[in-house]
Amino acid sequence: MRAILWTLFLAGTLGALIVWGCSEHSDANGADASGDTGSAQGEGEGEGEGEGEGEGEEGWSTDGPDFEECAAVSQIAGNQFQPVDVIFAIDNSPSMGDEIEEVRANMYAFSKKVSEQGLDMHVALVSCLPGDCDKEQFLGICIDAPFGNGSCPADDSNLPSYLHVSDRVPSVKALRWIVENYDGYAEILRAGSARHFVVISDDTDEWTAAQFDAEVKKLGFDSYFFHGIFSYMSKEDGCDAKNACCDFAAPGGEGLPYRELVEQTGGVSGNLCEQDFDPVFDALAGSVVGSAKLSCEWEVPAPPNGESLDPHKVNVRFIDENEDAHFIGHVDSAADCQNVKHAWYYDDDNAPSKILVCPQTCALLQSQTSAALDILFGCETEAADVY
C-alpha cells in the first residue's frame, strides 16, 4: 500500500511542515521515513517501549495501525492561531478630548502590530461617533483609515475586522455600557476566540469589578482579559501634583474597579494622567498576541497529482516533546469527545476540509513546548477507544 505522510511540526510560532510521500520506503533524502518521526509501530523500539500496548498515562493509545512509510515532497505551511476579539469602551465626557485623540493616533499602529504576528483580530468600539453623542458638549470619536473605512463622521466601521457601535459612554458607566451594547457587537465575536476588554476613562466606574465579571459571564465570556487606561491617582492627589488628572479625575476613586479587573485577569493598564498612550498600546498589543494559542485544527491539503484523498483512510498520531509517538483515534464528531480520552474528527465527514482534535486533546497539544502531529493517509481509519 502506498501511504501518504503529512507531518505538522508545532513549535511555538514556528511554521508547520507538511510532507507528502510518494516513495515506498525512503524520504526525500533517501532515509527511512520512520526514523525521523518515531514510527507508531516500530519493532521493539520507539514510543511503545516501556508502555506496552493500549493506553499510556495521558490516555494516548500506543496500539495504532501498522503504517507503511512514505515521505518525499515537502512544503512549509504556517501555523494557525485562534482568533482574537477586542472590545473597547471609551468615555465620551467633555474632559476626554486629549485622550480620544491619543486613541485615534494609536489604534492603527496597535492593529498593525497584532496583524504582523499572523493573528486574526476583530475590534469592536463602543463610543459615540462625532455628532451622534446626543449632548453637544460630549466628544465623539472615529478611527481613521486604513483601520476605519474613511467615512467619518457618518460611520467608520470596516467589517469584518472593525465595528463601531455608536453610543455615548458617560462617565462612571463604561462597564455597564459594554454589557448593554453586547447585541450591537456580538456579530463580530468568534467561537473559541481570546477575548479582551479595554476601557479608557478619566473617571472611576459605578459598577464593581465583581458586578462586571458576573454580567459578562452571563453573556458567555467565561474567560477574558481586562485592560484599562485610567487615573492612577485621586483628584486630590492629581491636583497636588499639578498634572492632567487635576480637574477631572474621580475624587478618591483611583479607577479602582478597572484596577481590580486588570489585576484579576492579568491585563495591562496605563496611567491616563501621564497622557502618553504609546507604551500602553504597545503593552496591549503584546498582551493580545500572547493570549492567542495555536489553533487545534488543520486544513486537509489537496493531494499531489495522481493521488486522491480517501477520508476513510486517514490516521493521526502525536509526537510529544520527548519525541515519543502516541496514536490518536477517530470519532465521528465533537459530540463524541466526552466519551474518549483523546481523539480527532473531521469538520465534515462527507466532504472534509479540516482535521480537528477534541478539546482535551487540544489542551495537551498546546501545553507542549515542542511537538509534532503526524496525519497519515492510506491506512483504514482507526476509531478511538470509548470509555
N, C-alpha and C positions, 0 to 999 in steps of 0.2 A: 504494500500500500504506500502511496505517496502522501506524505503528511506535510502540512504547511505550518511552520512555526512563526508565531508572532510574539515578539518579546517587548514589553514596555518597561523600561528602566525608570523607576520612580526614585529620585534622589533630590529632595528639596525642590528647588525651582529649576532643576536641570531638565533638558528635553527628554523625550521618550524615544527609544529606538525600536522601530518596527522592522521585523525581519521576516521576509517571505522566503520560503525554501523551495527549491526545485530539484536539487540533487538528493540522492537517497541516503548517503552516508557521510557527507562532509559539508562543512560550511564554506564560505567564500574564500577562505584562506587554506582550504584543504584539510582543516582539523575536524576531528569528530565533533558533531554538533552537541552531543550530550555532555562533553567535557567542560564547557564553559558555564552552563546554567545549572548543572546538577540534575541529571535525569531523574524523573519521578520513579522510574523503575530500574535503577542501577542494579547490577548483580553483586549483592552483598555489600555495597558501598552507598554513600550519599545520605539523604535525609532519613531514610527508613532505618538506618543502623542505629541501634540503641533504643528505638521506639517500638520496633516490631510493626506488624500490620495493624490497621484500624486507626484510632484517633490519638493524637498527641495531647499534650497538656492544654493547648489552646483550642482544641476541638478540630484541628486540621486533620483530614484523612491522609494517611500515607499509603493507602491501598488503591491507587488510581489505575487507569488503563495503561497498557504497555505501549506507549507511544513509539513510533518509528521516527528517527532523526531526519531532519531536512532543514537546512538553512543556507541561503546563498545570497540573495539580493537584499540590501537594507536601505532604509531611508529614515531621516530624522523627523519626528513629529513633536510639537510642543505639548507639554502637559496642560491640561485644562484645570482651571480653578473654579471653585464655587463662586457664584455671583455675589456682589456686594450692593446693598441698598442703604442709602444715607438720607435721613430726613432732617432738614434744617428748619428751625423756627427763629425768626428774627424780630425782635421788639421794634415796633413802628412808632414809638412815642417820640415827641419832638426833640428830646435830648439825644437821639441816636444818629444824628446827621453824619458825624465823623466815622462812626462805627459801620454804618451802612456803606459808605464809600470804601472803607477798608475791605469789607466783604466782596464788593464788586471787583476790587483790584486783585483779590487773591483767588477767586473762585476758578478762573480758567487755569491758573498755574497749578492749583490743587488737583483738578480733574486730570490734567496732563500728566502729573507725577504718578497718579494712580494708574492711568491707562498705559503708561510706559512699562509698567510691571506686568502687563498682559491680563489685567483684571477687567471684568465686565461690571461696570458700576452704573447704577441708576441713582439719580438725585431728585428728591422732592423738596421744594422750598415752600414753607408756609409763611407768608408775609404779604402785605398788600402791594399791588402794583401802583406806580405813581398815578395820582388822580383817582384811585379806587379805594381810598382809605376812609371814606365816609366823613371824616373830620379834616378840615383844611390844614390844620397845623401838624397833622401826623405825616410821616415821611414814608413814601413808598420806595420800592427797590426793583430794579431789573438787573439781570445778568447779561452783559453784552455778548455778542457773537465773538468767537465761534461756539462758546458754551451755550448761550441762548440763541434764539432764532433770528435776532436782529430786528424784531418788530416792536420793540419797546417804544412807547409805554402801553401799546394795545395789549401785548402779550409777549412773553419771551420763552414759552415752553418749547422744547426741542425734543420731541418724543422720538424714540422710546427712552432716551437716556436722561432727559431732564424734564420735570413737570413742575410748573409754578402754580400753586394753589393760592389765589389772591384773596386773602382775608386779613384784616387789620389785627395785629397781635398787640394787645395793650400791655402796659407794664404789669408785672406780677402774674400774668396769665399764660406764659409761654408753654408750660407743661400741659395745662388744660387744653390749649389750642391744638397741640399735637394730637391729642386724643380725639377732640371733637371734629377735627378735619380728616380723620382717618379715611372716611369714604371718598374723600377727594383725591387722595394719593395712593389708595390701595392697589389701583390698577397697575402701577409700575413695580410693585413688590413681587419678588420671585420666591417660589418654594425652595427651601434649603439655603437661602442667601444669608450672609453675615449681615446683621442689622446694626445701624449706628444712628443715634440721635445727636444733634448739635443744637444747643441753644445759645443765642448771643443777645445779651441784655445788660443794661446798666442798673438793673433793679434785682430784687430777690423774687421769690415766687410765693403765691398764696397756697399752693399745694405743697405738701411734704413729699420727701423722696419716697416714702412708703406708699402714699396715695398714687403717685405716678406709676410706680412699679406694679401695683395691683391692677391699675386700669389698663396698662399696655399689655399685661399678661392676659387679660380678658380678650384682647384683640389678637392673640396668637403670638406675641413676641416673647417666647419662652426664654430666650437669651438675647442680650443686646449689649452694646457699648454706649455709654453716655459721655458726651464731651460738652464743654461749655467755655464761653468767653464771658466773664462777668467780673464785677468788682471784688477784689480780694480784701477790701477794707470797708469799714462802715463809712457813712457820710462824715461823721465827726473826724475820724482818722484821715479821711481823704482831704478834708478842708485844712486840717493841721499840716498836712504835707504839701498843700498848695498844688495839687495835681488835677488831672482831668476829671476825677471822680468827685470833686468837692461839691459841685452843685446838684448832681443827680443820683449819686449812689444811694442805695437803700439805707435809711437810718438804722444802724445796728444790725443790718441783715447779713452783710458779708456774703451774699449769694449762697446761703447755707444749703438749701435743697439741691442746688446744682453741684455744689462741692461734694455733698454726700453721695449723689448718684455717680459722679466721676470716680470717687474712691471705691464705691461698691461694685462697679462694673469694669474697673481697670481702664477707664478712659483717660483723656488728656484734657487739660484746662489751660486757659491763658488769662492773665490779669488785664482786664479791659482798661484799667487805669493807666497802663503803660502806652496804650494807643499804638502798639506795634504788633500787627497780626501775622506778619510774615513767618516768624518762627513757630507760632501756634498752628498755622495751616500746614507747615512742614511736618510738625509732630502729628497732626491729624492724618495727613496722608500716610505717614509711617504706620500709624495705628490701623488704618483701613487696609493697607497692604498686608500687615502682619496678621490680621484677623481672617484672611481668606485661606482656606485649606484646599489642598488638591481635591479635585472632583473625583468621585469614585465611579466614573463611567468612561467608557472608551468607545470611540466610533469604530465600527467594523469597516475596514478598508476594502475597496474593490479588489478582487483577486487579480493576479497578473494575467497577461494574455495567455489564453489556452487553459486557464483554470476556472473553476466555478465554485461558488460557496454553497455547501450543504449545511444549513443551520442545525441539522441533527447530528452533525459530525464536528462538533466544537467542544473543546475541553479547556479548563483553566487550572493552573497551579501557581502558587505563590512562593517566590523565593525570598526568604526573610533576610534581615541584615546580617545574619550569620552564614548566609549562603546555603541554608537548609531549605529544601523544597517541600511544599505541602499541597496536596491535591484538594481542589475546591469543587464540590459537586454542584449540579444544576437544579434549580427549582423553576416552576412554571411562571411565577410572578412574585412581586414584592409581598403579596399577602401570605405567601408560604414561608417567609423568612422567620416567622415566630416559631416554626416547628423544627428548625435546624440550628446548628451552632454556627456554621459558615456556609455560604452559597452564593451563586451568581444567577442572573436571569437576563432575558432579552427585554428591550423596550417593546418589541412586537414579535411574537413567536412566528407569525406568518411572513412578515417582511422585516426582519431585524436590521436595524441600523446602528444600534448601540448595545454594548455589553455593560451591565451594571452589577454591583455586588450589594449584598444585604447590609443594612445599617451596622450590625455588629462586626461584619467583615470590613466595612469601610473604616470603622473606628480603629481597628487593629492595623490596617494598612497605613492610615495616616499617622499612627504612633511610631512608625518605623523611620529611622533617620536615613536609611538606605535600603531599598528593596526593589524587587522586580516582579512583574506579573507576566507569566507566560500564557498566552492564549494560543492553543494549538488546534489546527484544522486538519481533519482527515480521519479521526477515530470517532466511533459512535459516542455520543454524549452520555456521560455518566451522571446519574441522579445523585443528589445529596442524600446522606443518611438522615432519616426523620427520627426524631426522639422516640 
